Each structure stands twice: as structure tokens, then as C-alpha cells.
Amino acid sequence: MFKKCLTVLLALFTLAAVLLPVSAAEATETAAADDMVVAYVSVPDDWENPCIWAWNDDGTNAFDAWPGGELEADAANEGWYYIYLPAFANNVIINANDGTVQTGGELKSAGGSFWVTVTSPEEATITDEKLTTGEAPAYVEKIAIHARVPQAWEQVNLWAWLAPDGTNAFTAWPGEGMKAGDGGWFTANAPAWINSVIINGGAEGIQTADLTIEPQEVWVVVNDDLTAEVAYENPDLSGEMITVRAKVPADWSEPHLWAWLDPDGTNAFSAWPGEPFVQDGDWYTIQVPGWINSIIVNANDGSVQTGDSKDLETGKDIWIVVTDAENYLVDYQEIEEAAVTLAEEPAQDVPEPETAEPEAPAPLPETDVADDDSGSIPVIWVIVGLIVICAVVLLAFAISKRTGKNK
């Protein structure tokens, strides 16, 4: 009996030794899924400053604001630009010229690195077949530095380094030219390891003092006397919250709000379809930052929605009554039901969004599949249970043998 139990124990330990490495491998694969992938893009010659907008099937965006991540030219592959993306972002839109031109249709990666060839806004292909030579440039995490400077400045540059080490982010003064954007902001990217910056106008005496920063996105306001204030949130997006109230058709389940700042493209929420309304009497309500000026009301997991309501006044509460996807009325005061005859009005013209976030696809249906790391756990616990049982049997057997000898 003792020898049989010992044989079973050895077999179970051997099985555990085989299965445990498999669990570790599965964990490694899960971690690898969270890594970055490389996206390579080729665009027409008249597409300047190409960018990429990316999201996953659930609508989670890789970037906070349109037009997304700026692509960098690969010196080793003429005509190709590259960027590192989170591996989850498998849907992309390529855009350029400050977001005024973009690809249409579906560009969906199969997972892993991919190559996109853009011939025109209507013609673009995506493949996981390598179309460039050599390895991609090494990944360097970057942060965005934004600056608003006096109007008299003819140019705006960023100089950045690591103190006290003295390692410079750029090869020569005055550094990286900053690109003009919305709201009077100029922007440039720098490696995330920097902790010091100077905003300068490219001429002697036109620069800030050394500014110490945290390794995250930064906004710098430069005053006429060259003093500067550093902030880690966009000063233009501060302010009080507003309330959006909506009435939707009876067959619109769980209505959500999507909101953003146009044409800046900054989203109020991180993933489509946005945040859910809360029913309050006859109205659905939600609070959002007062700086938003564009909204979409959607429902049924984002599968039905209104068009874009743009050019709204910032800082004001909003009321919207939706008759159907094409018919809705927006105002800054409560809309009287009796005065709303939307069904008799012609459908509103809903222009295609130019710089606002593209509509994300509806989320995939939920399944009963367990979490990624649960597959190997039941097997291990069964083995552990069997080992414990055999150990108890052996102990009982040993006690019985000793008891027998004492009689």
C-alpha cells in the first residue's frame, strides 16, 4: 500500500512539474499582449505631418485627442513613417494636413506589427507582411510639451535635457521646432526621461529660464516678461461642470453621451460610446466638463446614435430631445414637449466629422469565456488536492502500522 501511494505521489509531482511551466508560458503570452507594436505607414507626397488614430473593438482609444499620434520618418526606409502603438489598438485611421485628409473604410490589423499603404483617402491597404527593410528604430517613450508664447515671437522651439546629468534630447540649440495647433498652443514631443525644458524663440534673449518638469504631458504659458507657468492639465479645459439632459426614443436602451472639443479633438471620455446617462424623472442626465462644444447621444451599445451636434456654446447646460437618429433638437433651456414637432421636420443635415473622433465600432457581444489567466488554475488545484489526499492516506497508513506494532 505504501509503495503504491508513493508511486502515485511521484506521478502527481511529475505532472505538476510539466503543467506549471505551461501556466508560466501563458502568463508570458498575456504580458506580451500588452506590449507595443510597430505601425509603418506610407502616404501620398502631399500629405504633410501624417498622424494615426487608433482604437480597439470596444472603442478604447490609443490617444486622448484627434488627430492621434504623430508618425516619424524612418531614415532607413525612404517614404515610410512609423510609430509604436499599444497592441490592443487594432483599428486605425491615417490622417494628415492637420487632420483635414484621412483614410476611409476599414483598416484593421490582424494583431502584431502592420504596414499601411495610402494611395488616396479612398484607397488604403493594410498588411502584416513586412514592406520595409531592417529593424524598426528602438522604442522611446515620449511626452508632449505644449507652449503658448507672446504673439511677437516669430518661431517657437523646445530645448530639453536631463538634469543634473546634462544629457540633451536634441542634437543642437535651439532644439525642436514646435508645431502650431489649436487655441494658440505650440506642441513638440520629447523623450520621457527629460526633466528640464526651455521654450525659446530662436533668437538671443528670447527664452524662458530653465523649467523643471515632471515626466508627463506639460503645458507652459510664457508671459511677455519671459516668466512662465507650468501646468499638467490644459488650462483651457479647466472650469465648472455642466449638465446635459436628454430624452430619447423608448427603444433606445442605456443611452450614453460622447462629448469632445472641436476642432481640438480632445475627448471628454476615453472610450466609445462614452459615459451612461442617469435617469432623472422624464430626463436622462449626465455631468461633463464645461469646455466641451460637441456631443453625440447614442444607445444600444453605441449601435444607434445622433449625428454630431457641434459649435455648442461652452459652459452652458444642454437639453437635447431625440425623436430618432436623424431628428433631434438641441437647446440651452428646457425644451417644451408640446413645442417639439421633430417628426414633421425634415431630417437634419449631419456632416461627416472632419477632426472629431471617428465613430468607433459597436462592442463585441459578451461571452461566457473566463478571464485569460483562469485556464490553468483549476488543473493545478486538482493536482494539489490529489497530493493532499495521498499525503493524508500515507499518514493514516503510517499511524495504523505503528498502532499495530504497539499491540
C-alpha positions in Angstrom: 0.0 0.0 0.0 2.8 2.4 1.0 4.7 1.8 -2.2 1.5 2.3 -4.3 0.8 5.7 -2.7 4.4 6.7 -3.1 4.2 5.9 -6.8 1.0 8.0 -7.2 2.7 10.9 -5.4 5.7 10.8 -7.7 3.4 10.8 -10.7 1.5 13.8 -9.5 4.6 15.8 -8.7 5.9 15.0 -12.2 2.6 16.1 -13.8 2.7 19.3 -11.8 6.2 20.0 -12.9 5.0 19.7 -16.5 1.9 21.8 -16.2 3.4 24.7 -14.1 5.7 25.8 -16.9 2.8 25.9 -19.2 1.0 28.3 -16.9 4.0 30.5 -16.8 4.2 30.5 -20.6 0.5 31.5 -20.7 1.3 34.4 -18.3 4.1 35.5 -20.5 1.9 35.5 -23.6 -0.7 37.6 -21.7 2.0 40.1 -20.8 3.3 40.2 -24.4 -0.2 41.1 -25.5 0.2 44.4 -23.5 3.4 45.3 -25.3 3.8 47.8 -28.1 3.6 47.0 -31.8 5.1 49.0 -34.7 2.8 50.6 -37.3 4.5 51.6 -40.6 2.7 54.0 -42.9 3.4 55.2 -46.5 1.3 58.3 -47.6 1.0 60.4 -50.7 3.6 63.2 -51.2 1.1 66.0 -50.5 0.2 64.5 -47.1 2.1 66.6 -44.6 2.7 65.7 -40.9 0.9 62.3 -41.1 -0.8 61.0 -37.9 -2.5 57.9 -36.9 -5.8 57.4 -34.9 -6.2 54.0 -33.3 -8.7 52.2 -31.1 -9.8 48.6 -30.2 -13.1 46.8 -31.0 -14.5 48.0 -27.7 -13.9 51.7 -28.6 -11.0 52.3 -26.3 -8.7 54.9 -27.9 -4.9 54.8 -28.0 -4.8 58.6 -27.9 -6.6 61.3 -26.0 -7.3 63.6 -28.9 -7.6 63.7 -32.7 -5.6 63.5 -34.9 -3.8 61.0 -32.7 -0.1 60.1 -32.7 2.4 61.9 -35.0 4.2 59.5 -37.3 8.0 59.8 -37.6 10.0 59.3 -40.8 12.3 56.2 -40.8 15.6 57.3 -42.2 16.4 53.7 -43.3 13.2 53.4 -45.3 12.5 56.4 -47.6 8.9 57.2 -47.8 7.9 55.3 -44.7 6.8 56.6 -41.4 6.5 54.7 -38.2 5.0 54.8 -34.7 4.7 52.4 -31.7 1.2 51.6 -30.7 -0.4 49.7 -27.8 -1.0 46.2 -29.0 -4.8 46.4 -28.3 -5.3 49.2 -30.9 -6.2 47.1 -34.0 -8.3 49.7 -35.9 -6.7 52.7 -37.5 -7.3 55.8 -39.5 -4.4 57.6 -41.2 -4.7 61.3 -41.5 -2.6 64.3 -42.4 -2.6 68.1 -43.1 -3.8 68.9 -39.6 -6.5 66.2 -39.8 -8.1 67.6 -42.9 -7.4 64.5 -45.0 -7.9 60.9 -43.8 -8.4 57.4 -44.9 -11.9 56.0 -45.1 -13.2 52.4 -44.9 -11.9 49.8 -42.6 -8.2 49.5 -41.7 -8.0 46.6 -39.2 -4.8 44.9 -38.2 -4.6 41.1 -37.6 -2.6 41.7 -34.5 1.1 42.5 -34.1 3.0 45.0 -36.3 1.5 46.1 -39.6 2.1 48.2 -42.7 -0.3 50.6 -44.2 0.0 51.9 -47.8 -2.1 55.0 -48.5 -2.6 55.9 -52.2 -5.5 58.3 -51.6 -8.2 59.0 -49.0 -10.3 56.3 -50.7 -7.5 53.8 -51.3 -5.5 52.3 -48.5 -4.4 48.8 -47.7 -3.1 47.2 -44.5 -1.0 44.0 -44.2 1.1 42.2 -41.7 3.6 41.3 -44.4 6.8 43.3 -43.9 7.2 46.0 -46.6 10.3 47.7 -45.1 13.9 46.6 -44.6 15.9 46.2 -41.4 14.6 46.6 -37.9 12.3 49.4 -36.7 14.0 52.2 -34.7 14.1 51.5 -31.0 11.1 52.4 -29.0 11.4 55.6 -27.0 8.6 56.7 -24.7 7.7 60.4 -25.4 5.7 63.1 -23.8 4.0 66.1 -25.4 5.2 69.6 -24.4 2.8 72.4 -25.2 3.6 76.1 -25.1 1.7 79.4 -25.5 4.1 82.3 -26.2 3.8 86.1 -26.8 2.5 87.0 -30.3 5.7 88.8 -31.1 7.7 85.5 -31.3 8.4 84.6 -34.9 9.2 81.0 -34.1 8.8 78.6 -31.1 11.4 75.9 -30.1 11.7 73.4 -27.4 15.1 72.6 -25.7 15.0 69.7 -23.3 17.5 67.7 -21.2 18.1 65.6 -18.2 19.5 67.4 -15.1 21.9 67.2 -13.5 23.2 64.6 -15.9 23.2 67.1 -18.8 22.1 64.6 -21.5 20.3 66.6 -24.2 17.1 65.4 -26.0 18.1 67.2 -29.2 21.4 67.5 -31.1 21.7 71.3 -31.3 20.3 74.5 -29.9 17.6 75.9 -30.3 16.2 72.4 -30.3 13.0 71.0 -31.8 10.6 73.3 -33.6 7.2 73.4 -32.1 4.1 72.9 -34.3 1.3 75.4 -34.1 -2.1 74.0 -33.1 -5.5 75.0 -31.9 -6.0 77.6 -29.2 -2.7 79.3 -29.7 -0.7 76.2 -28.4 2.5 75.0 -30.0 3.5 71.4 -29.4 6.6 69.2 -29.7 7.4 65.7 -28.4 10.4 64.9 -26.2 11.8 61.7 -24.6 10.0 60.9 -21.3 13.3 60.7 -19.5 13.8 64.5 -19.6 13.2 66.7 -16.5 14.1 70.2 -17.8 13.0 72.4 -20.6 13.4 75.8 -22.1 10.9 77.4 -24.5 12.7 79.8 -26.8 12.1 82.0 -29.9 15.3 81.0 -31.7 17.0 84.4 -31.1 19.3 85.6 -28.4 17.5 86.7 -25.2 14.1 85.3 -26.3 13.8 82.3 -24.0 12.4 81.2 -20.6 14.6 80.3 -17.7 15.3 76.6 -17.1 12.0 75.0 -16.2 11.9 71.8 -14.1 9.1 69.4 -15.1 7.7 66.0 -14.2 7.9 63.3 -16.9 4.4 63.7 -18.2 2.4 65.9 -20.6 3.0 69.6 -19.8 1.5 72.9 -20.7 3.8 76.0 -20.4 2.4 79.6 -20.7 5.2 82.1 -21.5 4.4 85.7 -20.5 5.7 88.9 -22.2 8.4 89.3 -19.5 9.6 85.7 -20.2 8.3 84.3 -16.9 6.4 81.0 -17.4 3.8 78.9 -15.6 3.9 75.1 -15.9 0.7 73.0 -15.6 0.0 69.3 -16.1 -3.6 69.9 -17.3 -4.6 72.1 -20.2 -5.5 75.5 -18.6 -8.1 76.0 -21.4 -10.0 72.8 -20.3 -10.5 73.9 -16.7 -13.7 75.2 -15.4 -17.0 74.1 -13.9 -19.0 71.1 -15.0 -22.2 71.4 -17.0 -25.3 69.1 -17.2 -26.5 67.5 -20.4 -30.2 66.4 -20.3 -31.6 64.1 -23.0 -34.9 62.5 -23.9 -34.6 59.5 -26.3 -37.0 57.1 -28.0 -38.4 54.3 -25.9 -36.4 51.6 -27.9 -33.1 53.4 -27.1 -31.6 51.3 -24.3 -29.0 52.6 -21.8 -28.3 56.0 -23.6 -24.7 57.3 -23.4 -23.1 60.6 -24.2 -20.0 61.1 -26.3 -18.5 64.6 -26.0 -15.4 66.5 -27.2 -13.9 69.8 -28.0 -13.9 70.7 -31.7 -11.7 71.3 -33.7 -9.1 70.5 -31.0 -10.3 66.9 -30.8 -9.9 66.5 -27.1 -12.4 63.9 -25.8 -14.2 64.1 -22.5 -14.2 60.3 -22.2 -11.6 57.7 -23.0 -13.7 55.2 -24.9 -16.8 55.0 -27.2 -19.7 55.0 -26.5 -18.8 57.5 -23.7 -20.4 57.6 -20.3 -24.0 56.5 -19.4 -26.8 58.9 -18.6 -28.7 58.6 -15.3 -32.5 58.7 -15.5 -33.9 61.7 -13.5 -37.6 61.8 -13.9 -38.5 62.4 -17.5 -34.9 63.3 -18.5 -31.7 61.4 -18.7 -28.9 63.5 -17.2 -25.1 63.5 -17.1 -22.4 66.0 -16.0 -19.5 66.8 -18.3 -16.6 69.3 -18.4 -17.9 72.8 -19.3 -15.3 73.1 -22.1 -16.9 70.6 -24.5 -18.7 72.0 -27.5 -19.7 68.9 -29.4 -21.9 65.9 -28.4 -23.4 62.7 -29.7 -26.2 60.8 -27.9 -26.1 57.1 -28.5 -27.7 53.9 -27.2 -28.0 50.2 -27.6 -24.2 49.7 -27.0 -23.5 52.5 -29.4 -25.3 50.9 -32.3 -27.8 53.8 -32.7 -26.8 57.5 -32.4 -27.5 61.0 -33.3 -25.3 63.0 -35.7 -22.6 65.4 -34.4 -24.0 68.4 -32.6 -21.1 70.8 -33.0 -20.4 74.5 -32.3 -22.3 74.4 -29.0 -21.6 77.2 -26.5 -19.2 76.2 -23.8 -20.0 76.4 -20.1 -23.8 76.1 -20.7 -26.2 73.3 -19.7 -27.6 71.5 -22.7 -31.0 69.9 -23.4 -31.5 67.5 -26.3 -34.7 65.8 -27.4 -34.2 62.9 -29.8 -37.1 61.6 -31.9 -34.8 59.2 -33.9 -31.3 59.1 -35.2 -31.9 61.8 -37.8 -34.3 64.0 -35.9 -33.3 65.8 -32.7 -33.4 69.3 -31.2 -30.7 70.9 -29.0 -31.1 74.0 -26.8 -29.7 75.7 -23.7 -33.0 75.7 -21.9 -35.6 73.0 -21.2 -37.4 72.1 -24.4 -41.2 72.1 -24.1 -42.6 68.7 -25.3 -45.6 70.4 -26.9 -43.3 72.6 -29.0 -41.3 69.8 -30.4 -42.6 68.5 -33.7 -39.5 66.9 -34.9 -41.2 64.0 -36.7 -42.7 66.6 -39.1 -39.5 68.4 -39.7 -37.0 67.4 -42.4 -34.0 65.4 -41.3 -31.0 67.4 -40.2 -28.0 67.5 -42.4 -25.3 65.8 -40.4 -21.9 66.5 -42.0 -19.1 63.9 -41.8 -16.8 64.7 -38.9 -13.6 66.4 -40.0 -11.5 66.5 -37.0 -13.7 65.0 -34.3 -13.1 61.5 -33.2 -14.4 58.9 -35.7 -17.2 56.7 -34.7 -15.9 53.5 -33.1 -17.5 50.1 -34.0 -20.0 48.6 -31.6 -18.5 46.5 -28.8 -18.3 42.8 -29.4 -21.1 40.7 -27.7 -20.3 39.4 -24.3 -19.4 35.8 -23.9 -19.1 33.4 -21.0 -15.4 32.9 -21.6 -13.4 33.1 -18.3 -10.6 35.5 -17.6 -7.3 35.0 -19.5 -5.4 33.7 -16.5 -8.1 31.2 -15.3 -7.5 28.4 -17.7 -4.6 26.7 -15.9 -5.7 27.3 -12.3 -8.3 24.6 -12.0 -5.8 21.9 -13.2 -3.2 23.0 -10.6 -5.7 23.0 -7.8 -6.9 19.5 -8.8 -3.3 18.3 -8.6 -2.7 20.0 -5.3 -5.9 18.4 -3.9 -4.8 14.9 -5.1 -1.4 15.4 -3.5 -3.0 16.4 -0.2 -5.4 13.4 -0.2 -2.5 11.0 -0.9 -0.5 12.6 1.9 -3.4 12.1 4.3 -3.7 8.4 3.2 0.0 7.9 3.8 -0.1 9.4 7.2 -3.1 7.3 8.2 -1.3 4.2 6.9 1.8 5.0 8.9 -0.2 5.6 12.1 -2.1 2.3 11.6 1.2 0.4 11.1 2.7 2.0 14.3 -0.5 1.2 16.2 -0.3 -2.4 15.0 3.2 -2.8 16.3 2.2 -1.4 19.8 -0.4 -4.0 20.3 
